[in-house]
């Protein structure tokens, strides 16, 4: 019964547009976090973005934790110890 319930999900996902976005880079995450979490792999396009709105203390704290977590998970230590 469970596989029967998943079949419509599979049918929907088979036509999902999923382009090749290249190699994942933690720098792209940094740019997205800086730009109010707006997705865009424009790491080297310094003049592409408008200035981001000022962040509240709480949002800045959340963004700092997220960035530190992503950098930790992306570090050589995490990769070499199979934490990913």
Phi and psi restraints in degrees (range 20) as a CNS / XPLOR table:
assign (resid 1 and name C) (resid 2 and name N)
       (resid 2 and name CA) (resid 2 and name C) 1.0 -62.1 20.0 2
assign (resid 2 and name N) (resid 2 and name CA)
       (resid 2 and name C) (resid 3 and name N) 1.0 -43.7 20.0 2
assign (resid 2 and name C) (resid 3 and name N)
       (resid 3 and name CA) (resid 3 and name C) 1.0 -65.7 20.0 2
assign (resid 3 and name N) (resid 3 and name CA)
       (resid 3 and name C) (resid 4 and name N) 1.0 -31.8 20.0 2
assign (resid 3 and name C) (resid 4 and name N)
       (resid 4 and name CA) (resid 4 and name C) 1.0 -65.5 20.0 2
assign (resid 4 and name N) (resid 4 and name CA)
       (resid 4 and name C) (resid 5 and name N) 1.0 -37.9 20.0 2
assign (resid 4 and name C) (resid 5 and name N)
       (resid 5 and name CA) (resid 5 and name C) 1.0 -70.6 20.0 2
assign (resid 5 and name N) (resid 5 and name CA)
       (resid 5 and name C) (resid 6 and name N) 1.0 -30.9 20.0 2
assign (resid 5 and name C) (resid 6 and name N)
       (resid 6 and name CA) (resid 6 and name C) 1.0 -79.9 20.0 2
assign (resid 6 and name N) (resid 6 and name CA)
       (resid 6 and name C) (resid 7 and name N) 1.0 -20.4 20.0 2
assign (resid 6 and name C) (resid 7 and name N)
       (resid 7 and name CA) (resid 7 and name C) 1.0 -58.0 20.0 2
assign (resid 7 and name N) (resid 7 and name CA)
       (resid 7 and name C) (resid 8 and name N) 1.0 -39.9 20.0 2
assign (resid 7 and name C) (resid 8 and name N)
       (resid 8 and name CA) (resid 8 and name C) 1.0 -62.9 20.0 2
assign (resid 8 and name N) (resid 8 and name CA)
       (resid 8 and name C) (resid 9 and name N) 1.0 -34.8 20.0 2
assign (resid 8 and name C) (resid 9 and name N)
       (resid 9 and name CA) (resid 9 and name C) 1.0 -64.4 20.0 2
assign (resid 9 and name N) (resid 9 and name CA)
       (resid 9 and name C) (resid 10 and name N) 1.0 -43.8 20.0 2
assign (resid 9 and name C) (resid 10 and name N)
       (resid 10 and name CA) (resid 10 and name C) 1.0 -61.3 20.0 2
assign (resid 10 and name N) (resid 10 and name CA)
       (resid 10 and name C) (resid 11 and name N) 1.0 -41.3 20.0 2
assign (resid 10 and name C) (resid 11 and name N)
       (resid 11 and name CA) (resid 11 and name C) 1.0 -63.5 20.0 2
assign (resid 11 and name N) (resid 11 and name CA)
       (resid 11 and name C) (resid 12 and name N) 1.0 -38.0 20.0 2
assign (resid 11 and name C) (resid 12 and name N)
       (resid 12 and name CA) (resid 12 and name C) 1.0 -69.1 20.0 2
assign (resid 12 and name N) (resid 12 and name CA)
       (resid 12 and name C) (resid 13 and name N) 1.0 -42.9 20.0 2
assign (resid 12 and name C) (resid 13 and name N)
       (resid 13 and name CA) (resid 13 and name C) 1.0 -72.8 20.0 2
assign (resid 13 and name N) (resid 13 and name CA)
       (resid 13 and name C) (resid 14 and name N) 1.0 -21.1 20.0 2
assign (resid 13 and name C) (resid 14 and name N)
       (resid 14 and name CA) (resid 14 and name C) 1.0 -64.6 20.0 2
assign (resid 14 and name N) (resid 14 and name CA)
       (resid 14 and name C) (resid 15 and name N) 1.0 -25.4 20.0 2
assign (resid 14 and name C) (resid 15 and name N)
       (resid 15 and name CA) (resid 15 and name C) 1.0 -102.4 20.0 2
assign (resid 15 and name N) (resid 15 and name CA)
       (resid 15 and name C) (resid 16 and name N) 1.0 10.7 20.0 2
assign (resid 15 and name C) (resid 16 and name N)
       (resid 16 and name CA) (resid 16 and name C) 1.0 -66.5 20.0 2
assign (resid 16 and name N) (resid 16 and name CA)
       (resid 16 and name C) (resid 17 and name N) 1.0 129.7 20.0 2
assign (resid 16 and name C) (resid 17 and name N)
       (resid 17 and name CA) (resid 17 and name C) 1.0 -76.0 20.0 2
assign (resid 17 and name N) (resid 17 and name CA)
       (resid 17 and name C) (resid 18 and name N) 1.0 118.8 20.0 2
assign (resid 17 and name C) (resid 18 and name N)
       (resid 18 and name CA) (resid 18 and name C) 1.0 -137.5 20.0 2
assign (resid 18 and name N) (resid 18 and name CA)
       (resid 18 and name C) (resid 19 and name N) 1.0 81.2 20.0 2
assign (resid 18 and name C) (resid 19 and name N)
       (resid 19 and name CA) (resid 19 and name C) 1.0 -71.0 20.0 2
assign (resid 19 and name N) (resid 19 and name CA)
       (resid 19 and name C) (resid 20 and name N) 1.0 158.3 20.0 2
assign (resid 19 and name C) (resid 20 and name N)
       (resid 20 and name CA) (resid 20 and name C) 1.0 -71.6 20.0 2
assign (resid 20 and name N) (resid 20 and name CA)
       (resid 20 and name C) (resid 21 and name N) 1.0 117.0 20.0 2
assign (resid 20 and name C) (resid 21 and name N)
       (resid 21 and name CA) (resid 21 and name C) 1.0 -102.3 20.0 2
assign (resid 21 and name N) (resid 21 and name CA)
       (resid 21 and name C) (resid 22 and name N) 1.0 12.2 20.0 2
assign (resid 21 and name C) (resid 22 and name N)
       (resid 22 and name CA) (resid 22 and name C) 1.0 82.5 20.0 2
assign (resid 22 and name N) (resid 22 and name CA)
       (resid 22 and name C) (resid 23 and name N) 1.0 -163.9 20.0 2
assign (resid 22 and name C) (resid 23 and name N)
       (resid 23 and name CA) (resid 23 and name C) 1.0 -79.6 20.0 2
assign (resid 23 and name N) (resid 23 and name CA)
       (resid 23 and name C) (resid 24 and name N) 1.0 135.5 20.0 2
assign (resid 23 and name C) (resid 24 and name N)
       (resid 24 and name CA) (resid 24 and name C) 1.0 -66.4 20.0 2
assign (resid 24 and name N) (resid 24 and name CA)
       (resid 24 and name C) (resid 25 and name N) 1.0 136.2 20.0 2
assign (resid 24 and name C) (resid 25 and name N)
       (resid 25 and name CA) (resid 25 and name C) 1.0 -134.1 20.0 2
assign (resid 25 and name N) (resid 25 and name CA)
       (resid 25 and name C) (resid 26 and name N) 1.0 133.7 20.0 2
assign (resid 25 and name C) (resid 26 and name N)
       (resid 26 and name CA) (resid 26 and name C) 1.0 -64.4 20.0 2
assign (resid 26 and name N) (resid 26 and name CA)
       (resid 26 and name C) (resid 27 and name N) 1.0 -25.0 20.0 2
assign (resid 26 and name C) (resid 27 and name N)
       (resid 27 and name CA) (resid 27 and name C) 1.0 -63.6 20.0 2
assign (resid 27 and name N) (resid 27 and name CA)
       (resid 27 and name C) (resid 28 and name N) 1.0 -34.7 20.0 2
assign (resid 27 and name C) (resid 28 and name N)
       (resid 28 and name CA) (resid 28 and name C) 1.0 -64.3 20.0 2
assign (resid 28 and name N) (resid 28 and name CA)
       (resid 28 and name C) (resid 29 and name N) 1.0 -36.3 20.0 2
assign (resid 28 and name C) (resid 29 and name N)
       (resid 29 and name CA) (resid 29 and name C) 1.0 -65.9 20.0 2
assign (resid 29 and name N) (resid 29 and name CA)
       (resid 29 and name C) (resid 30 and name N) 1.0 -40.5 20.0 2
assign (resid 29 and name C) (resid 30 and name N)
       (resid 30 and name CA) (resid 30 and name C) 1.0 -59.5 20.0 2
assign (resid 30 and name N) (resid 30 and name CA)
       (resid 30 and name C) (resid 31 and name N) 1.0 -45.2 20.0 2
assign (resid 30 and name C) (resid 31 and name N)
       (resid 31 and name CA) (resid 31 and name C) 1.0 -63.7 20.0 2
assign (resid 31 and name N) (resid 31 and name CA)
       (resid 31 and name C) (resid 32 and name N) 1.0 -42.9 20.0 2
assign (resid 31 and name C) (resid 32 and name N)
       (resid 32 and name CA) (resid 32 and name C) 1.0 -62.5 20.0 2
assign (resid 32 and name N) (resid 32 and name CA)
       (resid 32 and name C) (resid 33 and name N) 1.0 -41.4 20.0 2
assign (resid 32 and name C) (resid 33 and name N)
       (resid 33 and name CA) (resid 33 and name C) 1.0 -65.0 20.0 2
assign (resid 33 and name N) (resid 33 and name CA)
       (resid 33 and name C) (resid 34 and name N) 1.0 -43.0 20.0 2
assign (resid 33 and name C) (resid 34 and name N)
       (resid 34 and name CA) (resid 34 and name C) 1.0 -62.3 20.0 2
assign (resid 34 and name N) (resid 34 and name CA)
       (resid 34 and name C) (resid 35 and name N) 1.0 -32.5 20.0 2
assign (resid 34 and name C) (resid 35 and name N)
       (resid 35 and name CA) (resid 35 and name C) 1.0 -97.3 20.0 2
assign (resid 35 and name N) (resid 35 and name CA)
       (resid 35 and name C) (resid 36 and name N) 1.0 40.9 20.0 2
assign (resid 35 and name C) (resid 36 and name N)
       (resid 36 and name CA) (resid 36 and name C) 1.0 60.2 20.0 2
assign (resid 36 and name N) (resid 36 and name CA)
       (resid 36 and name C) (resid 37 and name N) 1.0 36.1 20.0 2
assign (resid 36 and name C) (resid 37 and name N)
       (resid 37 and name CA) (resid 37 and name C) 1.0 62.0 20.0 2
assign (resid 37 and name N) (resid 37 and name CA)
       (resid 37 and name C) (resid 38 and name N) 1.0 35.3 20.0 2
assign (resid 37 and name C) (resid 38 and name N)
       (resid 38 and name CA) (resid 38 and name C) 1.0 -88.0 20.0 2
assign (resid 38 and name N) (resid 38 and name CA)
       (resid 38 and name C) (resid 39 and name N) 1.0 124.9 20.0 2
assign (resid 38 and name C) (resid 39 and name N)
       (resid 39 and name CA) (resid 39 and name C) 1.0 -74.6 20.0 2
assign (resid 39 and name N) (resid 39 and name CA)
       (resid 39 and name C) (resid 40 and name N) 1.0 132.2 20.0 2
assign (resid 39 and name C) (resid 40 and name N)
       (resid 40 and name CA) (resid 40 and name C) 1.0 178.7 20.0 2
assign (resid 40 and name N) (resid 40 and name CA)
       (resid 40 and name C) (resid 41 and name N) 1.0 120.3 20.0 2
assign (resid 40 and name C) (resid 41 and name N)
       (resid 41 and name CA) (resid 41 and name C) 1.0 -82.6 20.0 2
assign (resid 41 and name N) (resid 41 and name CA)
       (resid 41 and name C) (resid 42 and name N) 1.0 47.8 20.0 2
assign (resid 41 and name C) (resid 42 and name N)
       (resid 42 and name CA) (resid 42 and name C) 1.0 -102.6 20.0 2
assign (resid 42 and name N) (resid 42 and name CA)
       (resid 42 and name C) (resid 43 and name N) 1.0 64.8 20.0 2
assign (resid 42 and name C) (resid 43 and name N)
       (resid 43 and name CA) (resid 43 and name C) 1.0 -64.5 20.0 2
assign (resid 43 and name N) (resid 43 and name CA)
       (resid 43 and name C) (resid 44 and name N) 1.0 -42.8 20.0 2
assign (resid 43 and name C) (resid 44 and name N)
       (resid 44 and name CA) (resid 44 and name C) 1.0 -99.5 20.0 2
assign (resid 44 and name N) (resid 44 and name CA)
       (resid 44 and name C) (resid 45 and name N) 1.0 11.7 20.0 2
assign (resid 44 and name C) (resid 45 and name N)
       (resid 45 and name CA) (resid 45 and name C) 1.0 -101.2 20.0 2
assign (resid 45 and name N) (resid 45 and name CA)
       (resid 45 and name C) (resid 46 and name N) 1.0 74.6 20.0 2
assign (resid 45 and name C) (resid 46 and name N)
       (resid 46 and name CA) (resid 46 and name C) 1.0 -60.1 20.0 2
assign (resid 46 and name N) (resid 46 and name CA)
       (resid 46 and name C) (resid 47 and name N) 1.0 -32.5 20.0 2
assign (resid 46 and name C) (resid 47 and name N)
       (resid 47 and name CA) (resid 47 and name C) 1.0 -96.7 20.0 2
assign (resid 47 and name N) (resid 47 and name CA)
       (resid 47 and name C) (resid 48 and name N) 1.0 10.9 20.0 2
assign (resid 47 and name C) (resid 48 and name N)
       (resid 48 and name CA) (resid 48 and name C) 1.0 -73.7 20.0 2
assign (resid 48 and name N) (resid 48 and name CA)
       (resid 48 and name C) (resid 49 and name N) 1.0 -43.4 20.0 2
assign (resid 48 and name C) (resid 49 and name N)
       (resid 49 and name CA) (resid 49 and name C) 1.0 -88.0 20.0 2
assign (resid 49 and name N) (resid 49 and name CA)
       (resid 49 and name C) (resid 50 and name N) 1.0 147.3 20.0 2
assign (resid 49 and name C) (resid 50 and name N)
       (resid 50 and name CA) (resid 50 and name C) 1.0 -75.3 20.0 2
assign (resid 50 and name N) (resid 50 and name CA)
       (resid 50 and name C) (resid 51 and name N) 1.0 161.0 20.0 2
assign (resid 50 and name C) (resid 51 and name N)
       (resid 51 and name CA) (resid 51 and name C) 1.0 -58.8 20.0 2
assign (resid 51 and name N) (resid 51 and name CA)
       (resid 51 and name C) (resid 52 and name N) 1.0 136.2 20.0 2
assign (resid 51 and name C) (resid 52 and name N)
       (resid 52 and name CA) (resid 52 and name C) 1.0 -73.7 20.0 2
assign (resid 52 and name N) (resid 52 and name CA)
       (resid 52 and name C) (resid 53 and name N) 1.0 150.9 20.0 2
assign (resid 52 and name C) (resid 53 and name N)
       (resid 53 and name CA) (resid 53 and name C) 1.0 -65.1 20.0 2
assign (resid 53 and name N) (resid 53 and name CA)
       (resid 53 and name C) (resid 54 and name N) 1.0 154.4 20.0 2
assign (resid 53 and name C) (resid 54 and name N)
       (resid 54 and name CA) (resid 54 and name C) 1.0 -65.8 20.0 2
assign (resid 54 and name N) (resid 54 and name CA)
       (resid 54 and name C) (resid 55 and name N) 1.0 136.7 20.0 2
assign (resid 54 and name C) (resid 55 and name N)
       (resid 55 and name CA) (resid 55 and name C) 1.0 -92.7 20.0 2
assign (resid 55 and name N) (resid 55 and name CA)
       (resid 55 and name C) (resid 56 and name N) 1.0 147.3 20.0 2
assign (resid 55 and name C) (resid 56 and name N)
       (resid 56 and name CA) (resid 56 and name C) 1.0 -70.8 20.0 2
assign (resid 56 and name N) (resid 56 and name CA)
       (resid 56 and name C) (resid 57 and name N) 1.0 165.0 20.0 2
assign (resid 56 and name C) (resid 57 and name N)
       (resid 57 and name CA) (resid 57 and name C) 1.0 -58.6 20.0 2
assign (resid 57 and name N) (resid 57 and name CA)
       (resid 57 and name C) (resid 58 and name N) 1.0 -44.0 20.0 2
assign (resid 57 and name C) (resid 58 and name N)
       (resid 58 and name CA) (resid 58 and name C) 1.0 -62.4 20.0 2
assign (resid 58 and name N) (resid 58 and name CA)
       (resid 58 and name C) (resid 59 and name N) 1.0 -42.8 20.0 2
assign (resid 58 and name C) (resid 59 and name N)
       (resid 59 and name CA) (resid 59 and name C) 1.0 -68.4 20.0 2
assign (resid 59 and name N) (resid 59 and name CA)
       (resid 59 and name C) (resid 60 and name N) 1.0 -39.3 20.0 2
assign (resid 59 and name C) (resid 60 and name N)
       (resid 60 and name CA) (resid 60 and name C) 1.0 -63.1 20.0 2
assign (resid 60 and name N) (resid 60 and name CA)
       (resid 60 and name C) (resid 61 and name N) 1.0 -38.4 20.0 2
assign (resid 60 and name C) (resid 61 and name N)
       (resid 61 and name CA) (resid 61 and name C) 1.0 -65.6 20.0 2
assign (resid 61 and name N) (resid 61 and name CA)
       (resid 61 and name C) (resid 62 and name N) 1.0 -46.4 20.0 2
assign (resid 61 and name C) (resid 62 and name N)
       (resid 62 and name CA) (resid 62 and name C) 1.0 -59.7 20.0 2
assign (resid 62 and name N) (resid 62 and name CA)
       (resid 62 and name C) (resid 63 and name N) 1.0 -43.3 20.0 2
assign (resid 62 and name C) (resid 63 and name N)
       (resid 63 and name CA) (resid 63 and name C) 1.0 -64.6 20.0 2
assign (resid 63 and name N) (resid 63 and name CA)
       (resid 63 and name C) (resid 64 and name N) 1.0 -38.4 20.0 2
assign (resid 63 and name C) (resid 64 and name N)
       (resid 64 and name CA) (resid 64 and name C) 1.0 -64.3 20.0 2
assign (resid 64 and name N) (resid 64 and name CA)
       (resid 64 and name C) (resid 65 and name N) 1.0 -41.3 20.0 2
assign (resid 64 and name C) (resid 65 and name N)
       (resid 65 and name CA) (resid 65 and name C) 1.0 -65.9 20.0 2
assign (resid 65 and name N) (resid 65 and name CA)
       (resid 65 and name C) (resid 66 and name N) 1.0 -44.1 20.0 2
assign (resid 65 and name C) (resid 66 and name N)
       (resid 66 and name CA) (resid 66 and name C) 1.0 -61.1 20.0 2
assign (resid 66 and name N) (resid 66 and name CA)
       (resid 66 and name C) (resid 67 and name N) 1.0 -46.4 20.0 2
assign (resid 66 and name C) (resid 67 and name N)
       (resid 67 and name CA) (resid 67 and name C) 1.0 -62.3 20.0 2
assign (resid 67 and name N) (resid 67 and name CA)
       (resid 67 and name C) (resid 68 and name N) 1.0 -45.0 20.0 2
assign (resid 67 and name C) (resid 68 and name N)
       (resid 68 and name CA) (resid 68 and name C) 1.0 -62.6 20.0 2
assign (resid 68 and name N) (resid 68 and name CA)
       (resid 68 and name C) (resid 69 and name N) 1.0 -39.9 20.0 2
assign (resid 68 and name C) (resid 69 and name N)
       (resid 69 and name CA) (resid 69 and name C) 1.0 -64.1 20.0 2
assign (resid 69 and name N) (resid 69 and name CA)
       (resid 69 and name C) (resid 70 and name N) 1.0 -45.8 20.0 2
assign (resid 69 and name C) (resid 70 and name N)
       (resid 70 and name CA) (resid 70 and name C) 1.0 -63.5 20.0 2
assign (resid 70 and name N) (resid 70 and name CA)
       (resid 70 and name C) (resid 71 and name N) 1.0 -40.8 20.0 2
assign (resid 70 and name C) (resid 71 and name N)
       (resid 71 and name CA) (resid 71 and name C) 1.0 -67.3 20.0 2
assign (resid 71 and name N) (resid 71 and name CA)
       (resid 71 and name C) (resid 72 and name N) 1.0 -36.9 20.0 2
assign (resid 71 and name C) (resid 72 and name N)
       (resid 72 and name CA) (resid 72 and name C) 1.0 -65.7 20.0 2
assign (resid 72 and name N) (resid 72 and name CA)
       (resid 72 and name C) (resid 73 and name N) 1.0 -46.1 20.0 2
assign (resid 72 and name C) (resid 73 and name N)
       (resid 73 and name CA) (resid 73 and name C) 1.0 -67.0 20.0 2
assign (resid 73 and name N) (resid 73 and name CA)
       (resid 73 and name C) (resid 74 and name N) 1.0 -26.2 20.0 2
assign (resid 73 and name C) (resid 74 and name N)
       (resid 74 and name CA) (resid 74 and name C) 1.0 -90.0 20.0 2
assign (resid 74 and name N) (resid 74 and name CA)
       (resid 74 and name C) (resid 75 and name N) 1.0 -4.9 20.0 2
assign (resid 74 and name C) (resid 75 and name N)
       (resid 75 and name CA) (resid 75 and name C) 1.0 -70.7 20.0 2
assign (resid 75 and name N) (resid 75 and name CA)
       (resid 75 and name C) (resid 76 and name N) 1.0 160.5 20.0 2
assign (resid 75 and name C) (resid 76 and name N)
       (resid 76 and name CA) (resid 76 and name C) 1.0 -60.9 20.0 2
assign (resid 76 and name N) (resid 76 and name CA)
       (resid 76 and name C) (resid 77 and name N) 1.0 -33.9 20.0 2
assign (resid 76 and name C) (resid 77 and name N)
       (resid 77 and name CA) (resid 77 and name C) 1.0 -61.3 20.0 2
assign (resid 77 and name N) (resid 77 and name CA)
       (resid 77 and name C) (resid 78 and name N) 1.0 -46.5 20.0 2
assign (resid 77 and name C) (resid 78 and name N)
       (resid 78 and name CA) (resid 78 and name C) 1.0 -64.5 20.0 2
assign (resid 78 and name N) (resid 78 and name CA)
       (resid 78 and name C) (resid 79 and name N) 1.0 -39.7 20.0 2
assign (resid 78 and name C) (resid 79 and name N)
       (resid 79 and name CA) (resid 79 and name C) 1.0 -69.7 20.0 2
assign (resid 79 and name N) (resid 79 and name CA)
       (resid 79 and name C) (resid 80 and name N) 1.0 -42.6 20.0 2
assign (resid 79 and name C) (resid 80 and name N)
       (resid 80 and name CA) (resid 80 and name C) 1.0 -73.6 20.0 2
assign (resid 80 and name N) (resid 80 and name CA)
       (resid 80 and name C) (resid 81 and name N) 1.0 -21.8 20.0 2
assign (resid 80 and name C) (resid 81 and name N)
       (resid 81 and name CA) (resid 81 and name C) 1.0 -100.9 20.0 2
assign (resid 81 and name N) (resid 81 and name CA)
       (resid 81 and name C) (resid 82 and name N) 1.0 11.8 20.0 2
assign (resid 81 and name C) (resid 82 and name N)
       (resid 82 and name CA) (resid 82 and name C) 1.0 58.8 20.0 2
assign (resid 82 and name N) (resid 82 and name CA)
       (resid 82 and name C) (resid 83 and name N) 1.0 37.7 20.0 2
assign (resid 82 and name C) (resid 83 and name N)
       (resid 83 and name CA) (resid 83 and name C) 1.0 -76.9 20.0 2
assign (resid 83 and name N) (resid 83 and name CA)
       (resid 83 and name C) (resid 84 and name N) 1.0 -16.2 20.0 2
